Amino acid sequence: MANIASGYVSIESTNKEFLEDLKNKINDGPFNYADSADIMDKDNGLDTHFTGRWSCEDAWVFFEDLMANADYAFQQALIDSEISGSESEEGAREAREISKQSGEALITRKDVSDEKEWEEEEDAVITDKTEALAALQEDSDSLEHVLEHLSDELKADKEMVMAAVMIDGEALNAASDELKADKEVVMAAVKNAGHMLYYASDELKADKEVVMAAIENNGGALDSASDELKADKEMVMAVVKIQGSALYAASDELKADKEVVMAAVKNAGDALEYASDELKADKEVVMVAVKNNGYALDSASDELKADKEVVMVAVKNDGEALQFASDELRADKEMVMALVQINGAALRHAPDELKADKEMVMAVVKNYGEALDAASDELKADKEVVMAAVKNDGYALDSASDELRADKEVVMVAVKNYGEALQFASDELRADKDVVMAAVKNDGEAFQYASDELKTDPEILALIDD
């Protein structure tokens, strides 16, 4: 099919729950234009081959929008992940490589069109304007074929290109340089797809009306605006209020403007990363940022990383934020005890001596069983601690010692809470009918973890049938 872009993306993360959620989002997202996305699990991540219309830009914007969405449950996990990938579109002879390091909230694009070896084009060039326009009017899906094979003359024909960008703003990338400098054409394109400002002429990238239209559609379009407009406070304020992470594209002067930065971090706390050093040390700014996104503590000044009030707010938002607190605060038992009561995930970033403190760990796992994974090996083998953890979250059995995974009392509590915890039990208990019955009663999916012998047991099969 003409003008189908082929894309590939690799996401590196150790957060399994996040990866499962992301697979569902990819299946429902802009990754399935010509064929369904091909998602492959791998150790600590996933790889996906997919297709896009004209380009894979929608896929990259999809990830950036998730990273900018404070309501997305795994926003920080996505920001913490490493992303790499590529896209190519044979018809337009365009190829890009993309990348994102851990902690970054935006994806870097690199044009590698000139470096790629392209297959020889065999399809005929379309020269009949009437035929091309008729095809667009009859079926917008023919846009790909039409623009891929347009003659240079038709790519410079305003009526032709206007018809195309009205259907899909991404068609601007196939237009002639002359039309990429035509304000009417570019306005139509960026109103439809703001990120297409990237293909506009330098003159139009400096046109405030055009850029405002683009950022109203996609705040990330600020990155393609002229330096003058990146320093325009009205412009930047309009952008960061709807996409705080766009602060990265603002001028250094505006990154030091408290009003601008406050607007950005109210929208996306992690935008603090792009603020000036002075504002990273401003408690009012940092408090707003960490309240929105606890991970923003990573960008705060050392002084504020040692501020109890700031750290409390950050950890309340995200327990993982404790890792960015000062060494002194992380070693303060009273402080950490208060923090883990707020968010059990904070235990993962406490000093080793506190991870081995039974009082501390018991306080956490009673309310956040999953935190058992952060406890010392000694406490993972402590039956009282593990029982408290699996009562709260059966999945915590995964972190228990081998001895306790073979303890029937512990395993029974775990599978009654979470049937699929059966997978973490010892082989002996996976062959114990009482244990398997309890697990399957909780969740039929647990059946797959039973011993081969019990998979043929009539009583257990009856539970599955029910």
Secondary structure as GFF3:
##gff-version 3
##sequence-region A 1 466
A	DSSP	beta_strand	4	12	.	.	.	ID=ss1
A	DSSP	alpha_helix	16	28	.	.	.	ID=ss2
A	DSSP	beta_strand	38	42	.	.	.	ID=ss3
A	DSSP	beta_strand	45	53	.	.	.	ID=ss4
A	DSSP	alpha_helix	57	68	.	.	.	ID=ss5
A	DSSP	alpha_helix	75	80	.	.	.	ID=ss6
A	DSSP	beta_strand	82	89	.	.	.	ID=ss7
A	DSSP	beta_strand	94	100	.	.	.	ID=ss8
A	DSSP	beta_strand	108	111	.	.	.	ID=ss9
A	DSSP	three_ten_helix	113	115	.	.	.	ID=ss10
A	DSSP	alpha_helix	129	138	.	.	.	ID=ss11
A	DSSP	three_ten_helix	140	142	.	.	.	ID=ss12
A	DSSP	alpha_helix	143	148	.	.	.	ID=ss13
A	DSSP	alpha_helix	152	155	.	.	.	ID=ss14
A	DSSP	alpha_helix	158	167	.	.	.	ID=ss15
A	DSSP	three_ten_helix	169	174	.	.	.	ID=ss16
A	DSSP	alpha_helix	177	180	.	.	.	ID=ss17
A	DSSP	alpha_helix	183	192	.	.	.	ID=ss18
A	DSSP	three_ten_helix	194	199	.	.	.	ID=ss19
A	DSSP	alpha_helix	202	205	.	.	.	ID=ss20
A	DSSP	alpha_helix	208	217	.	.	.	ID=ss21
A	DSSP	three_ten_helix	219	224	.	.	.	ID=ss22
A	DSSP	alpha_helix	227	230	.	.	.	ID=ss23
A	DSSP	alpha_helix	233	240	.	.	.	ID=ss24
A	DSSP	three_ten_helix	244	249	.	.	.	ID=ss25
A	DSSP	alpha_helix	252	255	.	.	.	ID=ss26
A	DSSP	alpha_helix	258	267	.	.	.	ID=ss27
A	DSSP	three_ten_helix	269	274	.	.	.	ID=ss28
A	DSSP	alpha_helix	277	280	.	.	.	ID=ss29
A	DSSP	alpha_helix	283	292	.	.	.	ID=ss30
A	DSSP	three_ten_helix	294	299	.	.	.	ID=ss31
A	DSSP	alpha_helix	302	305	.	.	.	ID=ss32
A	DSSP	alpha_helix	308	317	.	.	.	ID=ss33
A	DSSP	three_ten_helix	319	324	.	.	.	ID=ss34
A	DSSP	alpha_helix	327	330	.	.	.	ID=ss35
A	DSSP	alpha_helix	333	342	.	.	.	ID=ss36
A	DSSP	three_ten_helix	344	349	.	.	.	ID=ss37
A	DSSP	alpha_helix	352	355	.	.	.	ID=ss38
A	DSSP	alpha_helix	358	365	.	.	.	ID=ss39
A	DSSP	three_ten_helix	369	374	.	.	.	ID=ss40
A	DSSP	alpha_helix	377	380	.	.	.	ID=ss41
A	DSSP	alpha_helix	383	392	.	.	.	ID=ss42
A	DSSP	three_ten_helix	394	399	.	.	.	ID=ss43
A	DSSP	alpha_helix	402	405	.	.	.	ID=ss44
A	DSSP	alpha_helix	408	417	.	.	.	ID=ss45
A	DSSP	three_ten_helix	419	424	.	.	.	ID=ss46
A	DSSP	alpha_helix	427	430	.	.	.	ID=ss47
A	DSSP	alpha_helix	433	442	.	.	.	ID=ss48
A	DSSP	three_ten_helix	444	449	.	.	.	ID=ss49
A	DSSP	three_ten_helix	454	456	.	.	.	ID=ss50
A	DSSP	alpha_helix	458	465	.	.	.	ID=ss51
###
